[in-house]
Structures are given as C-alpha cells and as structure tokens.
Amino acid sequence: MRLRFREASIWKYSIVAISKIIEEASFKANQEGIRLRAMDPSGVALVDFYIPSSAFYEFDVSEEIVFGVNMEELAKTLRRAKKGDELVLEILQRGRLGVYLEGRGSRRFTLPSIELSYQELPEISFEERFKCKLLPKLFKDVVKEIEAISDAMELYAPEGEGNLYVRAVSEIAEAEIVLSASTGALIEHTSTGEARSKYTVDYLSDIVGASQAAETLELAFGQETPLRLTYELPGGGMLQFYVAPRTD
C-alpha cells in the first residue's frame, strides 16, 4: 500500500483531534478509500474518518488491508507537517507504517505495527430534528467560551425558528449564545421539531481541534439524542464524531 495526499495539514488536524479521544485504532484501506471507525473506551464518542481514493493523487492499494496504529504516535508525527507539505503513507516490512512528509525536503518516520482487528461498528441512527451547517471556527469559539463556564453544554433549537441556542450554567455564572440563520451564523438549517440535548464539554473541546481541517461543519441533534458533528473534508472526505448525550 502506498498513498499520496497533497495537503498533509488535513490529516494533521484530523488525526490530532482523533488522538485525543482514541488511543489505538485500525485503518482499513481498499479500492474505495481509507477509513477509520472507532469508539472511545468510555463509549461516549464515536469517530468515523474517511478519505475516498479519488482524493489521493497516488493510491496504490492492490487488496484490502487493515493496519493498526497508536494514534498519539501518529499525531506526534503529523504535527510536524507544515503548510504545503504532501503526505505519503506506505506499508513497510513487518507491517510497519511509513509516514513521509514531503515539501522543502523530505522527512521520513516509521511507526511500529499494532495487532488490531478492524471493528465493524454499527451505524448510528436517530431522529435529527435540527440540522445546520456553520463555519468550524465559529463552533470552536463557542465551545471555548462555554468551557470557561461549565463542564456541560446544552443545545436547544425551537421548531421552525432558525436559531440554535447554546447554554451553560454553573454555580457562579450562566451563558447563552445564539447562532442565527438571519445573522448568517448558520449557513443553512432544517428543523422538523424541537430539539434539546446536553453534552460534555471536554469531548467537544477535543473535537473542535479539527476545525482547521475543513471549511464547513454540519451539526445535527434531536431530543436527548447523540450529537453528530461532520467536518466536510476536501475531495469528498469526512471526519465525523458522534457524542452521547448527558443524562444528568
């Protein structure tokens, strides 16, 4: 297997965000593309990272292959990527992963193989009563503001209003941020009923680190349902997170 991707920074921000939630994971590569799908040990967050073969300008995969990696070690390597670097991934002898960053010079790293099977996790489905698209940086800024107030964040969208309310309450402070379609904060939105759910801020704070990998973010939730965050990556790829609701 040998893959070449033009913008290493897309992988850099994606993998760094994933590594904060998933310690070890396996990638599956076949003629359709490369995918990582894993759940964190606590069962609160699920990650789905997919890049289609068409997004690579070199994609040499003769047969389906699964390889396991330590996500923190991969993230440490990709953090070295600079703007304009290309990324090459190659399976070497004994299943080791070659990670090459090529720009104004070539930096080559080798990561040991980890024996992991690829987990075929079930698809998650729920009633998405509210769905919107917004700028990833905007949502990152919102999470950072809420993080200073509380460890929990409530999302609330009244039916048909076109507003998304982000709320947090602690013993010493309260906060409410309104993201509106009328002001342009929401690029687009759909509503099929009232939606309200609460989520742990720590997980969201880790996830929004992927903001620089994408130009748009799709957010969807319902009534006490998981939160789906989908970063739309260049070339038809995606980085998707599901975060379970808090029940307290």
Secondary structure, DSSP 4 states (H G I P E B T S, - for coil): -EEEES-HHHHHHHHHHHHTT-SEEEEEEETTEEEEEEE-TTSSEEEEEEEEGGG-SEEE-SS-EEEEEEHHHHHHHHTT--TT-EEEEEE-GGGPEEEEEESSSEEEEEE--B--PPP-PPPP-----EEEEE-HHHHHHHHHHHHTT-SEEEEEE-TTS-EEEEEEE-SS-EEEEEEETTTTSSSEEEESS-EEEEEEHHHHHHHGGGGGG-SEEEEEE-BS--EEEEEE-GGG-EEEEEEPPP--
